[in-house]
Amino acid sequence: MSTILLPEHYRSDDFFAFHLRDQQNIAEIVDENCLRKGIIWQGNAAQIHLHIENQKAVISLDIDSSNFSVSEKQASSLGQHMLGLNQDVAKFEQQYSADPILEKLINNQKELRIYQSASPFEALVWAIIGQQISVHAAIAIRRRFIQAVGIQHSSGIWCFPTEQQVMLVDDDILRQTGFSTGKIIALRALCDAIQNQHLDLSQQVSPENVAVITEQLLSIKGIGPWTVSYALLRGFNYLDGSLHGDVAVRRNLQKLLQQETQPTAKETEKWLEQFSPWRALVAAHLWRSQSAAGY
């Protein structure tokens, strides 16, 4: 168990909204100010308990094995990651709070962070699932994927699978969950790259190594620039990916700029460039301006 101090204006409601996207609650359950989430920890089903109250987050893991335990340091690291606390949003807000355009977003959405998937693999799989389909459809596929490929904790909650679990199922099972042929190819290639140590998801992403990691991900068949930028944002705390091709980003940018027509992907890319190294965080602000659960 570990206790984590939260910033004064931490947006706990947004954090819980992110985990409430799937109303069937098979892998994430929110009960008032407590999140329960199923993950696989060192090959075993585990349940995260994350409770937020009085500017503090208390996190613990219940593992279905007496042979494994979680240290306070490990629990704290996982909690800080999931809560998005490894992001210097104060620096971003200080820099742009007086910007004639961004101030409209920042003043309404102070302390906005990108809440993280429990692992980079989970973020990458979610990005693959979400390619060119609606969020509603992606949530349904993710749910079926978890139930078909993952394992169940003794509490009944489902645990998001690892690449090892994916390798154990055949393509027919993935198709039944809703994966298209292209997404199956991408998922298989991702798992192969991890298994063959061509891709290391344990490394920290920084401006110094992001180009190398991006190149590694783009070399995987079925993974393109949007998938990479979204996965880096949601799984690696990297805030400078360009999500200019995202429909919701472009739609909300049109509203922010009060334009008659929606900007093209190219126009959106050019507009976001001025905010590097915070382009993905700006995109998240645009998402949040529409919905707490939509980013």
C-alpha positions, 0 to 999 in steps of 0.5 A, a space after each residue: 500500500 502506498 499513499 500519494 499526495 495530490 496537487 491542490 487542484 487535482 481533477 479526480 472527477 476526470 480521472 474517474 470519468 476516464 475509467 467509467 467509459 465502459 458502462 458494463 464495468 468488467 475490468 474497471 469499477 468506480 465506486 464513488 471515489 474508489 477505482 478497482 481495476 484488473 491487471 496482470 502482475 508478474 503473470 498473476 491476476 491482480 486487482 488495483 484499489 485506488 482511493 482518492 480523498 482529501 488530496 491523497 491517493 491510496 493505492 494497493 494491489 490484491 494479487 491472486 498468489 501468495 508468492 508475489 507481493 508489491 512493495 510500497 515503491 512499486 505501488 507508488 510508481 504505478 499510482 503516480 503513473 496512472 494518475 498522470 503525476 509524471 507530467 509537468 502540467 504546471 510548467 505548461 499552464 505557466 507558459 500559456 495561461 496568458 495565450 489569447 487562444 489557449 487561456 480559454 481552455 486552460 482557465 476552465 481546465 486547470 491541472 488537466 492531465 493525461 490519465 495513463 493506462 496501467 501499462 504501455 502495452 494496454 495503451 498500444 492495444 487500445 490505440 490499435 482497437 480505436 483505429 478509424 472507429 468510434 469510441 463507442 465501438 472501440 469500447 465494446 471491442 476492448 470489453 470483448 477482447 479482455 473477456 476472451 483473452 484476459 484472465 479473471 481475478 478472484 474478485 470477479 474483475 477481468 484483467 487486461 491481458 499481456 502479450 503472453 496471453 495474446 500469443 495463446 489465442 488464435 485469430 478466430 477468437 480475436 475476430 469474434 471480439 471485433 478485431 479486423 484482419 488489419 488490427 489482428 496483423 498489427 496486434 500480432 506484430 506488436 506482440 512479436 516485436 515485444 517477445 523478440 525484444 525488438 521493442 522495449 516497453 519498459 523504457 522511459 520516453 523522452 525528447 532524446 529517444 522518442 524518434 527511435 521509439 517512434 521508428 520502432 513502432 512505425 516499423 510494425 505493420 498496421 501501426 501508423 502515426 496516429 496510433 503511435 502518438 496516442 499510445 505515447 500520450 496514454 501509456 508513456 506520459 509523452 505530451 508532444 505527439 501530434 494528434 492532428 488527424 483526430 476528428 475530435 481534435 479538429 472538430 473542437 479546434 474549429 469551435 475554439 477558433 470560431 471557424 465556419 469550417 473544420 480545419 483539415 488535418 494539415 491545418 491542424 498539424 500546423 496549428 499544433 506545431 506552435 505549442 511543441 513540446 506540448 502538442 498532445 496536451 493541447 489536443 487533450 485540452 481540446 478533447 476535454 472541452 467536449 467531454 470528461 470521458 472523451 479524452 
